């Protein structure tokens, strides 16, 4: 209690420094007066009395300093003075300061950037009211249609579940860029997501301006109304608040802008990272009722409900609902906290990045520490004088720590713009599928963390130089002309261990990065089941006044005509693409009954003739669809290899029958290669291909394959399309490779950041090695001179220095490889077709480090071998 | 360095105890009065500089063991008078008994004859 009270007083004393000094002087005056009075009373004459009083009191300054120490935190009291001193010292050694500050800026800047990047995903709750009670409810399948629900199921769940206070949903199959926007200059393509009633109310999102949707706006045939994303509003509407209440042309119909969504809520960055969603509109559930699984569900749990109890409730409620409404698709429920669903698979990669950037900061500390150690040797005498003059060792330590903090703060100040730049570049990449990217800001909190990191860093890297200088023995340091040998050895040991530490860290980073790069290369190497290179996807659109049959006929004609072009190798229509959104349907052998859960299923594509070739897929057996597979002819089907095996295990599936979703039986006319469906690192799955001319939907994406560059054939293709019908427009053109790129974008992002970090670490390690070796050479000029005078050749000297360097590097590499072996376990789950103990990666890392060490040690070795013996001995 | 620090600590702690005891013995007193009193009682053997007393006074105040207030001295001089607080009284008791047992132990150790116990 009394200790706490004392601390409080001490800290307060810091603030009222001057007032307390005045109080001391007042007391001293009174003291001298009283003492003089005493002497006078004893018969001393007044002048002599005052003199004796002062003598008995002692020196004013000493007494005051004494009292300051007692009343306050003495270290902090001297801060201002030391600060000025530190500043002057750093300015004096400009070269060293600039290098140290630059290194620190990169280290601290990278840390701030990564921190800002991971904070929205890992450290902050989602930008919703009470985000902890929001739950993502998925169906049991892995495809998008497998993970979503029917409208009726959603309605039954939201009506009957007791664990949830409210439910909402959005239409998971909304099209990216499939809507046309008119009224803002040239028509452009935009993405609109349909949300179920009370979507924003359940999440707790309030519009930045305007209003949310009204209940009647969810009814069929209600006038069109939208909410604008904050991004679109600033990008395309000039952030003009007056647009609320006006109309835009969407898909050739006027749509009222009801409001603008807040900057904190970006639908795409939360639910569909790597894409852009410009508008939100009400989903008319009434018209969606006959559809299949299309809704992604979000529920808000009742207060006090745990996710376990909610899970348990839905497990019994689900079968009950199906028993009451047997017409519903079979479904199951998988519950995840919404936060977890959003951060999902990015959690670990981001943590690994955070760890890596922390290691970078460590290596930065070691490096700057080493630089300062070199400087401290030069300053040993200065400090010896200060010690001899009575400065406390604590003070000297404090002085060095302060210099460190000043240095790190400068680095931090420079690191902030760097962090800002990094995050801006990352954020600008809209196809980067990292959740909550729109929420990444280098904000006050990040700055606070940066300040903390800078101060911590400064303290850490000044510890070693501080220890060394505070241990200086003033006498020997002052008399020592040629620098002490014992102190020198201990000093060299300190510097060497720092360098070894740097090599260890660089080694861990390099191995980790190497393993991830290998995984990445392996991933890009996987057999996708299709060959994206050389293919382009054109999204076609016909004017609205055509009937479906007319549109189908037009597209069929377009596909046939494009296929006929000499510059085009293959072309075909499809309604879905791999690595994009997808749906899966059940399939079975007619007449066979399947136990629950064993019925085969496949990702379903509705395609036209030529699609398989245009995608570069391999037809294993049978034939492609043909124009002759029209309505009214025998229903036909193409399946992927694994599906063929699942339907007819051990038999030939070609020519046999299969029944898709209770439809009439189709004949299997072809078997094609399996295709990677959800991501590159997930095993290839089963696929069902139906031909659109036999009903079941219609396809708008024309995949065109050509060996010519896109610039050569796209113009020809477009001209051909216009010549068929002028109203036939191409609304979107994208290389098939874009799908692959988007799918691997998070991995590419992590790998490229890690590569940057590793290269920086390698650079720092080589700088560290160079510094230590050349310092060692300088220290031993005389010794080398003696050796050479006694007959050592320059080669011997070079080798001697280089051998020392390699010894350092070897120790670092051995320890580093061991540490990397342990660290490999952390990133094990991020690897793809690569062992965490991949020998090649480890060997290459060791070789690379040895090579760098050789290069860094060679220059000083060369210098050493060129020392003229006479000059060295005269020194 | 370590020896120096511990000697200083001992001196400080002891001075604090002497100040507390003085205030206990003669009641509220100003800094000069306390310093004079200690000098007189100790036969001028203890304090080198009277100024050092103010570090002790500020420390004791911060602990809340003594309280200070400006007032008038007997001969009408302005001076800051310190008095013992209730917790200061408790502290004095605790420290006195601690000091006694400490010196007792030290004394006993010092009195052991060369050659060890028989």
Interface residues (C-beta under 8 A of the other chain):
Chain A: X2 X5 X6 X9 X10 X13 X24 X26 X27 X28 X30 X31 X33 X34 X35 X37 X38 X56 X57 X58 X59 X60 X62 X63 X66 X67 X69 X70 X71 X393
Chain B: X1 X12 X30 X31 X32 X33 X35 X36 X48 X49 X50 X51 X52 X54 X55 X56 X58 X59 X61 X62 X63 X64 X65 X73 X75 X77 X78 X79 X80 X87
